[in-house]
C-alpha cells in the first residue's frame, strides 16, 4: 500500500506541476501543491523504506520532473502554447514634432493630476502642474517630455 501511495503522490505532484507550467502560469496553488506532494512522497520513501529507496525516489523525482516538463514543451501541444512570433514594430513616442510649447488643447478626461488630453488633433498623456483639471477644460502646453506633456488650465 505504501508503494502505491508513493507512486500516486509522485504522479499527482507531477500532474500539478504540469498544470502549473501549462495552464496556470505564475506561482499558484497548483505549483506549490505539486512541490509539496513530491516532497511528501520522498519523505514517505525515506521513512518507510530507508535511505536507499529514499534516495532512489529523490533521484527519480529530481530527474523525472524536468524531463517531463521539457518533453511537454517540445511536444506539438506544448509548442502551440509558446509565443514564437517576432514583434518588430515600434511605438511612436516622439510627439515633439506635432505638439509645441504654448499650444492649446482640451482635456478628454479629468486630469487627476494625469490623464488624456487632445492637443493639435493628437490624444496624448497629459499631466497638470498641480491640482485637478476637469473634463473638457481648455489647457496650455508648458513642457514636453518623451511620453507625456505638462499642462496647465487656461484661465479666461
C-alpha positions in Angstrom: 0.0 0.0 0.0 2.8 2.4 0.8 4.5 1.9 -2.6 1.1 2.7 -4.3 0.8 5.9 -2.1 4.3 7.0 -3.1 3.7 6.4 -6.8 0.3 8.2 -6.5 1.8 11.2 -4.8 4.6 11.4 -7.4 2.0 11.2 -10.2 -0.2 13.8 -8.7 2.7 16.1 -7.9 4.0 15.9 -11.5 0.4 16.4 -12.8 0.1 19.6 -10.7 3.4 20.8 -11.9 2.4 20.3 -15.5 -0.9 22.2 -14.8 1.2 25.0 -13.2 3.5 25.4 -16.2 1.0 24.8 -19.0 -2.4 26.1 -17.8 -1.9 28.4 -14.8 1.3 30.5 -15.2 2.8 32.1 -12.2 3.2 30.8 -8.7 -0.2 29.3 -7.8 -1.6 26.6 -5.5 -1.1 24.0 -8.3 2.7 24.6 -8.3 3.1 24.8 -4.6 0.9 21.7 -4.2 2.9 19.8 -6.7 6.2 20.5 -4.9 4.6 19.6 -1.6 3.3 16.3 -2.9 6.6 15.4 -4.4 8.3 16.3 -1.2 5.9 14.2 0.8 6.4 11.2 -1.5 10.2 11.4 -1.0 9.7 11.8 2.8 7.5 8.7 3.0 10.0 6.7 0.9 12.8 7.6 3.4 10.7 6.9 6.4 9.1 3.6 5.2 12.0 2.1 3.2 15.2 3.7 4.4 17.9 5.7 2.7 18.4 3.5 -0.3 14.9 3.7 -1.6 14.5 7.2 -0.3 17.5 8.4 -2.4 16.2 6.4 -5.4 12.8 8.1 -5.1 14.5 11.5 -4.7 16.6 10.9 -7.8 13.6 9.8 -9.8 11.7 13.0 -8.7 14.6 15.3 -9.5 15.2 13.7 -12.9 11.6 12.9 -13.9 10.2 16.4 -13.2 12.5 18.4 -15.5 12.3 15.7 -18.3 8.5 15.7 -18.1 8.2 19.5 -18.3 10.8 19.7 -21.1 9.0 17.0 -23.1 5.7 18.8 -22.6 7.1 22.0 -24.2 8.8 20.0 -27.0 5.6 18.3 -27.9 3.1 19.6 -30.5 0.7 20.7 -27.8 3.5 22.5 -25.9 4.7 24.3 -29.0 1.3 25.7 -29.5 1.4 27.3 -26.0 4.7 29.1 -26.7 4.6 32.5 -28.4 7.2 32.3 -31.2 6.2 35.4 -33.3 8.7 38.2 -33.5 7.4 41.6 -32.8 9.4 44.2 -34.7 7.1 47.2 -34.6 7.9 50.3 -32.6 5.7 52.7 -30.7 5.9 56.3 -31.8 6.9 58.2 -28.7 8.3 61.4 -30.2 5.4 63.8 -30.0 7.5 67.0 -30.1 7.1 67.3 -33.9 3.3 67.7 -33.6 2.9 69.5 -30.3 4.9 72.5 -29.2 5.2 74.5 -26.0 2.4 77.1 -25.9 -0.2 75.0 -27.9 -3.7 74.9 -26.7 -5.9 71.8 -26.3 -8.7 70.3 -24.3 -8.8 67.6 -21.7 -10.6 64.4 -22.8 -11.0 63.1 -19.2 -10.2 64.5 -15.8 -6.6 65.2 -15.1 -6.1 64.0 -11.6 -3.2 65.0 -11.9 -2.6 63.0 -15.1 -5.0 61.9 -17.8 -5.7 62.2 -21.5 -5.8 65.4 -23.5 -6.3 66.3 -27.1 -3.8 68.8 -28.5 -3.5 69.6 -32.2 -5.7 66.6 -33.0 -3.4 64.2 -31.1 -4.6 62.3 -28.0 -1.7 62.3 -25.5 -0.9 61.7 -21.9 -1.0 65.0 -20.1 0.0 65.9 -16.5 -1.3 69.0 -14.8 1.1 71.3 -12.9 -0.8 71.0 -9.6 -4.4 70.3 -8.9 -7.1 68.5 -10.7 -8.3 69.7 -14.1 -11.9 68.9 -15.1 -13.1 67.2 -18.2 -13.4 69.3 -21.4 -11.2 72.1 -20.0 -9.0 74.3 -22.2 -5.3 73.7 -21.4 -2.0 75.1 -22.4 1.2 73.1 -23.0 4.1 74.1 -20.6 6.7 71.4 -21.2 7.1 68.4 -23.4 8.7 65.2 -22.1 9.3 62.0 -24.1 5.9 60.4 -23.4 3.8 63.0 -21.6 3.1 66.6 -21.7 3.0 69.1 -18.7 -0.1 71.3 -19.0 -2.0 73.9 -17.0 -5.6 75.1 -17.4 -6.1 78.3 -19.4 -7.8 81.0 -17.3 -10.2 83.0 -19.4 
